[in-house]
Amino acid sequence: MRINDPEQAIVTPSLDEMAASPGATQTHFRVTYERVGRHGGRDGSPVPGPLTVWAIGAEGLAEHVLAEVRPYLLSSDVEVVVDLERLRGQIFAGCNNGGGFAVEVLAVAEGGAA
């Protein structure tokens, strides 16, 4: 999601994601892409700008990244893996490397009792 107002650019967990994990801790992440697809960022073409998003865990963040990078990839078989311990992520397009990204934790909103 690319909007000029930074407050409007913040994407929150979907209702489905929140319903599946009531009371879960939400984390505010910034994803900075190094490369997306065969050329994005490597041959001088631009990669997507940073994604700022609230998500619940690595799977929730991977879903947001997948939605962001899908238009940049030709493959219909795309998978995103996020390693929150290393603050890194990888994009797979079929059996090929579809790119990579760094993850930064901006804030944490502790969950309450469900």
VEXBAMAR-847983 format. One record per residue (C-alpha): x, y, z; residue in three letters. Coordinates in pm, whole numbers, padded with zeros to 5 digits, always signed. Example, Ala and Ser with C-alpha at 12.3 -4.5 7.8 and 13.67 -1.06 7.14 Angstrom:
+01230-00450+00780Ala/+01367-00106+00714Ser/
END
This chain:
+00000+00000+00000Met/+00158+00329-00107Arg/+00000+00647+00028Ile/+00164+00985+00091Asn/+00032+01018+00448Asp/+00243+00783+00668Pro/-00046+00723+00908Glu/-00267+00597+00623Gln/+00010+00370+00497Ala/-00004+00156+00811Ile/-00185-00170+00742Val/-00335-00350+01039Thr/-00400-00723+01080Pro/-00710-00839+00895Ser/-01024-00928+01089Leu/-00965-01294+01000Asp/-00611-01278+01139Glu/-00731-01110+01460Met/-01022-01356+01498Ala/-00785-01652+01467Ala/-00564-01509+01744Ser/-00780-01310+01988Pro/-00570-01118+02238Gly/-00249-01184+02042Ala/+00044-00947+02054Thr/+00068-00729+01744Gln/+00399-00600+01614Thr/+00459-00297+01396His/+00714-00395+01129Phe/+00903-00217+00852Arg/+01003-00440+00561Val/+01283-00313+00335Thr/+01320-00508+00011Tyr/+01665-00584-00129Glu/+01544-00757-00444Arg/+01207-00868-00577Val/+01183-01085-00887Gly/+01462-01130-01136Arg/+01554-00766-01170His/+01393-00552-00901Gly/+01680-00376-00728Gly/+01959-00570-00895Arg/+01984-00410-01242Asp/+01897-00059-01137Gly/+01520-00105-01154Ser/+01347-00001-00834Pro/+01230-00247-00572Val/+00903-00178-00391Pro/+00939+00092-00128Gly/+00944-00005+00241Pro/+00627-00165+00372Leu/+00509-00053+00716Thr/+00256-00293+00864Val/+00108-00426+01189Trp/+00100-00806+01196Ala/+00059-01097+01433Ile/+00374-01307+01411Gly/+00585-01427+01120Ala/+00296-01585+00928Glu/+00090-01268+00943Gly/+00383-01061+00822Leu/+00452-01310+00540Ala/+00093-01271+00418Glu/+00130-00892+00398His/+00463-00921+00214Val/+00315-01175-00028Leu/+00032-00938-00117Ala/+00286-00658-00173Glu/+00532-00850-00396Val/+00295-01066-00602Arg/+00258-00801-00881Pro/+00639-00795-00924Tyr/+00670-01171-00989Leu/+00581-01372-01297Leu/+00545-01703-01112Ser/+00205-01808-00981Ser/+00377-02027-00719Asp/+00505-01767-00472Val/+00596-01830-00107Glu/+00727-01587+00154Val/+00920-01703+00460Val/+00997-01472+00754Val/+01258-01544+01024Asp/+01185-01304+01310Leu/+01489-01417+01509Glu/+01724-01308+01229Arg/+01492-01024+01113Leu/+01519-01150+00754Arg/+01280-01276+00494Gly/+01301-01469+00169Gln/+01073-01479-00134Ile/+01049-01800-00337Phe/+00900-01804-00687Ala/+00855-02168-00777Gly/+01195-02326-00719Cys/+01376-01994-00779Asn/+01496-01725-00542Asn/+01238-01447-00579Gly/+01419-01199-00357Gly/+01493-01105-00002Gly/+01417-00841+00255Phe/+01515-00709+00596Ala/+01264-00677+00881Val/+01271-00406+01147Glu/+01052-00408+01459Val/+00912-00060+01520Leu/+00670-00121+01807Ala/+00495-00398+01998Val/+00136-00388+02124Ala/+00103-00654+02393Glu/-00210-00866+02365Gly/-00459-00901+02644Gly/-00671-01182+02770Ala/-00904-01314+02503Ala/
END
